[in-house]
């Protein structure tokens, strides 16, 4: 029996990245509303500014990566 190779669908990890960012922010004591983060550009800018000012290198990296999702 011959089988046809199938292409693995690409996952859209943007939501997972947002959840990761949310929990990293929570670790710094900052609560992030994911629904608002996705809809309110000014709120996203404020959250990203906080992330970039944190002492967490990982949070800064995730914040920088999210800048492309705006």
C-alpha positions as CSV (number, residue, x, y, z in Angstrom):
1,X,0.0,0.0,0.0
2,X,1.4,3.4,-1.0
3,X,1.0,6.3,1.2
4,X,1.1,9.9,0.3
5,X,3.2,12.2,2.4
6,X,1.1,14.9,4.1
7,X,2.3,18.3,5.0
8,X,2.1,19.0,8.7
9,X,0.0,22.1,9.2
10,X,1.9,25.1,10.6
11,X,0.7,26.1,14.0
12,X,0.0,29.6,14.8
13,X,1.9,30.1,18.0
14,X,1.0,33.8,18.5
15,X,-1.6,33.0,21.2
16,X,0.8,30.7,23.0
17,X,3.4,33.5,22.9
18,X,0.8,35.9,24.4
19,X,0.0,33.4,27.2
20,X,3.8,32.9,27.9
21,X,4.2,36.7,28.0
22,X,1.2,37.0,30.4
23,X,2.7,34.5,32.9
24,X,6.1,36.1,32.7
25,X,4.5,39.4,33.5
26,X,2.6,37.8,36.4
27,X,5.9,36.6,37.8
28,X,6.9,40.3,38.0
29,X,3.6,41.2,39.7
30,X,1.9,42.6,36.6
31,X,-1.5,41.2,35.6
32,X,-2.2,41.2,31.9
33,X,-5.6,41.0,30.3
34,X,-5.1,38.9,27.2
35,X,-8.3,40.0,25.5
36,X,-7.5,43.7,26.0
37,X,-3.8,43.0,25.0
38,X,-5.0,41.8,21.6
39,X,-7.4,44.6,21.0
40,X,-6.0,47.7,22.6
41,X,-2.8,49.0,21.0
42,X,-2.1,51.5,23.8
43,X,-2.5,48.8,26.5
44,X,-0.2,46.6,24.5
45,X,2.4,49.4,24.3
46,X,2.1,49.9,28.1
47,X,2.6,46.2,28.8
48,X,5.5,46.0,26.5
49,X,7.1,49.1,28.0
50,X,6.9,47.4,31.5
51,X,8.3,44.2,30.1
52,X,11.3,46.1,28.6
53,X,12.0,47.8,31.9
54,X,11.9,44.6,33.9
55,X,15.0,42.9,35.2
56,X,14.0,39.6,33.6
57,X,16.0,38.9,30.4
58,X,13.4,36.3,29.3
59,X,10.5,38.8,29.7
60,X,12.5,41.4,27.8
61,X,13.1,38.8,25.0
62,X,9.4,37.8,24.9
63,X,8.3,41.5,24.9
64,X,10.6,42.2,22.0
65,X,9.2,39.3,20.1
66,X,5.7,40.5,20.7
67,X,6.5,43.8,19.1
68,X,6.2,42.1,15.8
69,X,2.6,41.0,16.7
70,X,1.2,44.5,17.2
